Structures are given as C-alpha cells and as structure tokens.
Amino acid sequence: MKTIKILALIIGLSVMTVISCEDRLDLAPLGELNSETFYNTIDDFEAASLAPYSTLLNFYFDQFGNGHYQGIEYPSDDSRHPEQGDNSNVDFIWLPNNGNFSFMYNESYKGIMRANTILNRLPASQLTQEQRNRFEAEAKFIRAYFYFFLARHWGTPPLITELITSIENSRVGNSQPGEVYALVEQDLAFAKANLPATWNSSNVGRATRGAATALLGKVYLYQQKYTDAVREFNEVVNSGLYSLVANYGENFSEAHQNNAESVFEIQFSRGDFNPWLPVDFGLEGNQNVGHAGTGRAIVFRAACFLGNCAPGANGQGYGRIHATIPLQNAFEEGDPRIFHTYFVEGEDYFGRTYNPAWSITGATPSKYLRNYISYPQPNAGSNNERVIRLADVYLMLSEAELLGNGNVQRAAELVNLVRRRADPSGDILPDRPNNIPQNAMMQHLMHERRVELAFEGHRYDDLVRWHNAGIINIATDIDFGSSLANQNWRTTHLLKPFPQRELDLVQNLSQNAGY
C-alpha cells in the first residue's frame, strides 16, 4: 500500500495547484519525490494512471446520494424522493447554488485535471512510444468521459486541455458550442486506436477498446450523427467480446461483476484495497474506507413512511429513492425484470416480508440490492456500477438505425434480443413486429430502454436526447410522478445551471439561459 499513500500525496499536491492560494505553488517538495521526479518510469505511470479513474468513485459514495443518485437519478420520471413536500432536484427547482450539481461539476474537472497531468508529463518520461500511447489512451478516455458528462449537462462548459499551474489560467469561460464534443470525439478516437481489447486479471476495470468505441458511439448518438453512431455500435456488437448474460439479474449481482455483458464498470471495493485507489481518502489518520465504495444500498433501501418503518431503517437504509407510479405502470404485466427493478408486496426483503407502506410510492428499488452483501459501513458497498453494458449498446444501435436509416427491421431485431433475454419463452414479452411505422417502433424502443435500464442513470439523459431530436416534448409527453415536477419543467431544464461559485470567480463564464 506504499504506492497508494505516495500517489495520494502527489495527487493532493496536484489538486492544490488548482484550488489553493497562489503562495501554495512555491511549496518545497516532500523529500525527493515530487511532481517533477515522479512521472518518469512505467511504474510511476501505472500508479498515476489510476488517479483519474479514482475520481469516478466520488460520484457514488455519499450515503445521502449527493452526486449521482440525487443529481442524475432524481430528475428522471423513474425516481421519487421520500418527502411529501417538494424536492429541488426532483421538482425542477434548479438554482445555481444547487449542491449536488456543483459537486458533480467540480469532481468532473478534478478528473479532467488528473488526466491532463498525465498527458502533460508523458512526453518527458522514460517510456517507450508504445507505453506512452497506452497511458495517453487511458487518460484521454477518462477525460472524454468527464467532458461528455459536462457537455450533456451544462452545454458549453469551460474547455481545459493543458495542465493548469496558476489561478489566473484556471479562470476559463464558456467553450464554444460543439467545441467540447469535438475534443471528446478526438480523445475517444485516440483511445479506441490505442487501448487493448482486454486486460489481464490484475487490470480488470481499466478502459478497453470496446469501452472507448461504445462511448464514442453514444457521443455521436447525442449529436444526431446517426451514421457514425451505427458504425461504432456495430464494431462493439460484432467484436465477439460481449454477449448478453442469460440471467438479467446477474448484471447487478456482486458475484457477477465484469461479466460478458459489461463494457465498462465503476470498480468499487473497500478503500484499503480498491483497485482504482481512493486518492481523495484513505491517508494516514483518515481511513474512511467507505469512500471507495458505493452508497447505493443505504440510498435505495427503504426507511420509514408515515410511521411505517422497514427493517434496517435509518441504520441501513435512508429510503432516498422510490420507484414512481409511472415507472411501475410502464412494465408489461409479469415482466421478469420487475423483480430486479423494485420490490413488490409479499417478497422477501432482507429477512422480512416487503410492505409497500414503507415507501411513498409503494415500491422500493431492488436493482443491485438482491443478494446484497452487507458491510459494517452502509456506504462501503463494493457492487460495481455498470455504466455501459451490451443491452444498452443494442438499444442505442436500434435508435441510431431507426432515426438515421429508417431501418425498422433492424431496430426491431435489436429490441427483441433484449426482450428475449428477459423472457426466453416470449409468452410474457412477445417480439415487437418489424413491419410497423417508424414512429410506432420508436415508441417500443423508448419503452424498452426505460424498463431495461431503470435506475441505471440513463433515463433523464434519454428524455433530453429525444426532446432535442424532436421525438418527444417533455412538457406534454412525460409524467414525472410529481405534479410539481410536471408543473415546473421548462426547456431551461434541458441543461443544468452553472454553479454560482464558478460564476463569481470566472467573470467570462456565462450562465445557461433561464437561470
């Protein structure tokens, strides 16, 4: 664990060059190991390359859901907060001082800074060109991952491609429309060309060629570059490296992480042996091992509603997210995927019989919670977050084929592959016909993405993408399961507000319209 401790110190120093006072820039190095001497050998870069990955962990650890769960899951029409009053994220009361949005914005730039540090140090290193290409590809994959996130949610975020070493250089204004997407495409094209198809067992979880290709296809899909998206998704599908697992639930089981269906996962574990290194936590005297894990369990598990309390309420479950009535109604009767999406009355719930009275909507999410392995700390779960899996790729390819080529037959074929895995018999989920109008097939596709991928962080992004493509009108077509959310939603909410603190610090950063 010596490497982990040293790396944490180095990354900490690197972060301070961006966020601390200017006089910090003149600090003397600790001993002989500093940012000038560290980035030289392959062992140095093996360790340092994990720092950008580690930043991804920060989106998921908080036991109250700060970050991904409240910032990404909440705005969708699948998730409901537990309060009887309003909730700013769910009900579209979005303000520039929103803590969840600011946290995700800042963490994204932390990951980008760490990737830029590696890219800055590679040219002067002792590595071979092949080794440099490999580490450059990993850094560019993570940089693209974060910039794609920022572009989807803020539109024109500041574009920083160099290592920042002064406060003045950190005050960057808005990028030009499309500028961030152009960089993301370039970074992912390089990553795709230089990442391996697979890694050995010691490096499972690092970005692969397939992950870069799938993410690049998704980037094209969001820009309505359907021909390019079809090409990239087909490369993943035809690579022979991925297949749908027979049991849908294995995608959310800790015993089946990094399986044949998985294209990219966030690698969780306890902080004292996390493969991605918890560089923001875990220093001597601050051994909070939970911060390398996921807080999904305590965020999703039921607590109390109107005095009715679930087992483990408040200690093991805060009940922060509930399945909306519209999501429950979206499933076809008997769909086997319901079991792995939310609990229903009478099922086993951690040794008790599930009672709908524990939830404000009568349904607690079960995704990732079936066969849950408990830990002393409730936010120390080590069940990986599946970010891209083959079923998602099939459905994105179906969308690109349908909207780009009008290929109803191929779109139906891909949708039916996903349905047939969920219900091999076809008795509950019969095949979608391939001779129907394009708009009818699009309705089937949108339904399939919702029920297949519920609570996996895709839904609100999907709604925004379809709204921007003119397929739906969120204001009139979507029931968020909250009358206040339905009332408050405006096209303003296609993007999030830039954090007020950033606006105060950066004079040439302009707020998104409507905030």
Summary of the structure (lengths in Angstrom):
residues: 515
radius of gyration: 22.5
end to end distance: 46.1
largest distance: 70.9
contacts: 1729
relative contact order: 0.13
helix: 50%
strand: 6%
